[in-house]
Amino acid sequence: MNATDDKPTRSLWRRLVTRIGKRVLHWYDRLQVRHSLIPTEPVLANELFDWVPRLEAAWPDIRAELDRVLERPEEIPSFHQISPEQERISKGNNWKTFGFFVFGTPVEENCARCPRTVEALRALPGLQNAMFSILAPRYHIPAHKGPTRALLRCHLGLRVPRDAENCWIRVDDRICRWQEGKVLLLDDTYEHEVRNDTDETRVVLFIDLDRPMDRFGNFCNQAIISLIRVSAFARKPLKNLKAWSRRPA
């Protein structure tokens, strides 16, 4: 069997391992509920975290760096170009991402372009993933779920359409809307979808942080994250991000 013939087999095994891994993670999430130090609700109160005011205070500098990045939109990849697993929910150029960290590993070229953003990110406890998430007008991200409750999802509103009522995220049965300079915290293991029914682009600083857990829960979560970090789920996006960021201008 030559290398070409072997590609479908490798792809099949990769899909099978990914599917099994997701099922194990969803089973494990039920265990995590018992060891979480914060509520396991779809949307969390900002008051639970003392770092929220500091991140919100940094938003003017972050917004300024975002504006410079957006001056060259052709250099920003779509989400599925970085993470092929997102092809179901990321179509065309409608959802673009400018990545800074993938499970703790920095994308050095992108970080160098946005030093104040990276400074604010590095000050956050348990930083895992971070990117500018850029959603085109009139685009809908279909309902989906995150793979593990080991992470806490944070959005910092950077560019919010003036018609904010028609730009929202549904998390379980909660409808939330972004505000510029304000943090939104959610548990992405609940079904969620995003809709931008406006004529303007929506941008948030998209962040994943370690979920605060008791000692046993933290030990288990770090084991899970370590496994994810060495899997194709993390390695492929990191490889793609680094390759994209090094493309000639």
C-alpha positions as CSV (number, residue, x, y, z in Angstrom):
1,M,0.0,0.0,0.0
2,N,1.5,3.4,-1.0
3,A,1.2,6.6,0.9
4,T,-1.8,7.8,-1.2
5,D,-3.8,4.6,-0.5
6,D,-3.0,5.0,3.2
7,K,-4.6,8.5,3.5
8,P,-8.2,7.3,3.7
9,T,-7.3,4.8,6.4
10,R,-5.5,7.4,8.4
11,S,-8.4,9.8,8.0
12,L,-10.9,7.1,9.1
13,W,-8.9,6.3,12.2
14,R,-8.6,10.0,13.0
15,R,-12.3,10.5,12.8
16,L,-12.9,7.4,14.9
17,V,-10.5,8.5,17.6
18,T,-12.0,12.0,17.6
19,R,-15.5,10.6,18.0
20,I,-14.6,8.3,20.8
21,G,-12.6,11.0,22.5
22,K,-15.6,13.4,22.4
23,R,-17.9,10.7,23.9
24,V,-15.4,10.2,26.8
25,L,-15.1,13.9,27.4
26,H,-18.9,14.3,27.6
27,W,-19.1,11.4,30.1
28,Y,-16.3,13.0,32.1
29,D,-18.1,16.3,32.1
30,R,-20.7,14.8,34.4
31,L,-17.9,14.1,36.9
32,Q,-16.6,17.6,36.6
33,V,-19.9,19.1,37.7
34,R,-19.2,17.6,41.2
35,H,-15.7,19.2,41.5
36,S,-16.3,22.6,39.9
37,L,-15.7,25.6,42.2
38,I,-18.0,27.7,40.1
39,P,-21.6,27.1,38.9
40,T,-22.1,24.9,35.9
41,E,-24.7,27.1,34.4
42,P,-24.8,28.2,30.8
43,V,-23.9,31.8,31.5
44,L,-21.8,32.9,34.5
45,A,-21.8,36.1,36.5
46,N,-18.8,38.3,35.9
47,E,-18.6,39.0,39.6
48,L,-17.3,35.5,40.2
49,F,-13.9,36.5,38.8
50,D,-11.7,39.3,40.0
51,W,-9.8,39.5,36.7
52,V,-12.8,40.7,34.7
53,P,-12.5,44.4,35.5
54,R,-8.8,44.3,34.5
55,L,-9.6,42.7,31.2
56,E,-12.4,45.2,30.5
57,A,-10.1,48.1,31.4
58,A,-7.6,46.9,28.7
59,W,-10.2,46.9,25.9
60,P,-9.3,50.2,24.3
61,D,-5.8,49.0,23.7
62,I,-7.0,45.7,22.5
63,R,-9.5,47.3,20.1
64,A,-6.8,49.6,18.7
65,E,-4.7,46.5,17.9
66,L,-7.7,44.7,16.4
67,D,-8.4,47.7,14.1
68,R,-4.8,47.5,12.8
69,V,-5.2,43.7,12.1
70,L,-8.5,44.4,10.3
71,E,-6.7,46.7,7.9
72,R,-5.4,43.6,6.1
73,P,-8.4,41.2,6.1
74,E,-6.9,39.1,3.3
75,E,-4.3,38.0,5.8
76,I,-6.8,36.6,8.3
77,P,-7.8,33.0,7.8
78,S,-11.3,31.5,8.1
79,F,-11.8,29.3,11.2
80,H,-12.1,26.1,9.1
81,Q,-8.8,26.9,7.4
82,I,-7.1,26.7,10.8
83,S,-9.3,24.0,12.4
84,P,-10.8,21.7,9.7
85,E,-13.1,20.2,12.4
86,Q,-15.0,23.4,12.2
87,E,-16.1,23.0,8.6
88,R,-19.7,22.3,9.6
89,I,-20.1,25.7,11.3
90,S,-17.6,27.8,9.4
91,K,-18.4,28.5,5.8
92,G,-16.6,30.6,3.2
93,N,-15.0,33.8,4.7
94,N,-17.8,34.4,7.2
95,W,-16.0,33.4,10.4
96,K,-12.4,34.5,10.5
97,T,-10.0,34.1,13.4
98,F,-6.7,35.7,14.3
99,G,-5.1,33.3,16.8
100,F,-2.8,34.1,19.7
101,F,-2.7,30.9,21.8
102,V,-3.6,27.3,21.2
103,F,-3.8,25.3,24.4
104,G,-1.1,27.5,26.0
105,T,1.2,27.6,23.1
106,P,1.7,31.1,21.6
107,V,1.5,31.9,17.9
108,E,4.6,34.2,18.1
109,E,4.1,36.1,14.9
110,N,0.5,37.1,15.8
111,C,1.4,37.9,19.4
112,A,4.1,40.2,18.2
113,R,1.6,42.2,16.2
114,C,-0.7,42.8,19.2
115,P,1.6,43.2,22.3
116,R,-1.0,44.9,24.5
117,T,-3.6,42.3,23.8
118,V,-1.1,39.6,24.6
119,E,-0.1,41.4,27.8
120,A,-3.7,41.4,28.9
121,L,-4.1,37.7,28.0
122,R,-1.0,36.6,29.9
123,A,-2.4,38.2,33.0
124,L,-5.4,35.9,33.0
125,P,-5.3,32.7,35.2
126,G,-5.2,29.4,33.3
127,L,-5.0,30.8,29.8
128,Q,-5.4,28.1,27.2
129,N,-6.8,29.5,23.9
130,A,-7.3,33.1,22.6
131,M,-8.1,34.7,19.3
132,F,-9.9,37.5,17.6
133,S,-13.2,36.0,16.5
134,I,-14.5,37.9,13.5
135,L,-18.1,37.3,12.3
136,A,-19.3,38.6,9.0
137,P,-22.6,40.4,8.5
138,R,-25.7,38.1,8.0
139,Y,-23.9,35.0,9.1
140,H,-25.3,32.3,11.4
141,I,-23.0,29.9,13.3
142,P,-25.2,26.7,13.7
143,A,-25.9,25.1,17.1
144,H,-22.9,23.1,18.4
145,K,-21.3,22.1,21.7
146,G,-17.7,22.4,23.1
147,P,-15.9,19.2,23.9
148,T,-15.1,19.7,27.6
149,R,-16.1,21.5,30.7
150,A,-12.5,21.7,31.7
151,L,-12.5,25.1,30.1
152,L,-14.4,28.4,30.7
153,R,-15.3,30.5,27.7
154,C,-14.8,34.2,27.8
155,H,-15.8,36.8,25.2
156,L,-14.7,40.4,25.4
157,G,-16.8,42.6,23.1
158,L,-14.6,44.6,20.7
159,R,-16.7,45.5,17.7
160,V,-20.5,45.2,18.2
161,P,-22.9,46.2,15.5
162,R,-25.0,49.2,16.2
163,D,-28.1,47.1,15.7
164,A,-27.1,45.0,18.7
165,E,-30.5,43.5,19.2
166,N,-30.0,41.5,16.1
167,C,-26.5,40.2,17.0
168,W,-26.6,37.5,19.7
169,I,-25.5,34.2,21.1
170,R,-27.8,31.6,22.4
171,V,-26.4,29.4,25.1
172,D,-28.9,26.6,26.1
173,D,-32.0,28.7,26.6
174,R,-30.3,32.0,27.3
175,I,-30.0,34.7,24.7
176,C,-27.0,37.1,25.3
177,R,-25.8,40.1,23.5
178,W,-22.3,41.6,23.5
179,Q,-21.3,45.1,24.6
180,E,-18.1,46.7,23.6
181,G,-15.6,46.6,26.4
182,K,-17.7,44.1,28.4
183,V,-17.0,40.5,29.2
184,L,-19.4,37.6,28.6
185,L,-18.7,34.3,30.4
186,L,-20.3,31.0,29.3
187,D,-20.0,27.2,29.5
188,D,-19.7,26.1,25.9
189,T,-20.5,22.5,26.6
190,Y,-24.1,23.7,26.5
191,E,-25.6,23.9,23.0
192,H,-24.9,27.3,21.6
193,E,-25.3,29.2,18.3
194,V,-24.5,32.7,17.1
195,R,-26.4,34.9,14.7
196,N,-25.4,38.3,13.2
197,D,-28.4,39.5,11.4
198,T,-26.9,43.0,10.8
199,D,-24.9,44.7,8.1
200,E,-21.8,45.1,10.3
201,T,-19.0,42.8,11.4
202,R,-19.0,41.6,15.0
203,V,-15.6,40.9,16.7
204,V,-14.9,39.5,20.1
205,L,-11.7,38.5,21.9
206,F,-12.4,34.8,22.3
207,I,-10.7,33.2,25.3
208,D,-10.6,29.8,26.9
209,L,-9.4,29.5,30.5
210,D,-9.0,26.7,33.0
211,R,-12.2,26.1,34.9
212,P,-11.7,26.7,38.7
213,M,-11.9,23.2,40.3
214,D,-11.1,21.6,43.6
215,R,-7.8,19.7,43.9
216,F,-9.1,16.5,42.4
217,G,-11.0,18.2,39.6
218,N,-8.0,20.3,38.7
219,F,-5.7,17.2,38.6
220,C,-8.2,15.5,36.2
221,N,-8.7,18.6,34.1
222,Q,-5.0,19.1,33.6
223,A,-4.7,15.5,32.5
224,I,-7.4,16.0,30.0
225,I,-5.9,19.2,28.7
226,S,-2.5,17.6,28.4
227,L,-4.0,14.8,26.2
228,I,-5.8,17.4,24.1
229,R,-2.6,19.4,23.7
230,V,-0.7,16.4,22.1
231,S,-3.7,15.4,19.9
232,A,-4.5,16.4,16.4
233,F,-7.3,18.5,17.8
234,A,-4.8,21.0,19.1
235,R,-1.6,20.3,17.0
236,K,-3.2,20.7,13.6
237,P,-4.7,24.2,14.3
238,L,-1.4,25.3,15.8
239,K,0.5,24.1,12.8
240,N,-1.9,25.8,10.4
241,L,-1.9,29.0,12.4
242,K,1.9,29.2,12.4
243,A,2.0,28.5,8.7
244,W,-0.6,31.1,8.0
245,S,1.1,33.8,10.1
246,R,4.4,33.2,8.3
247,R,2.9,33.7,4.8
248,P,4.5,36.6,2.9
249,A,2.4,39.8,3.0
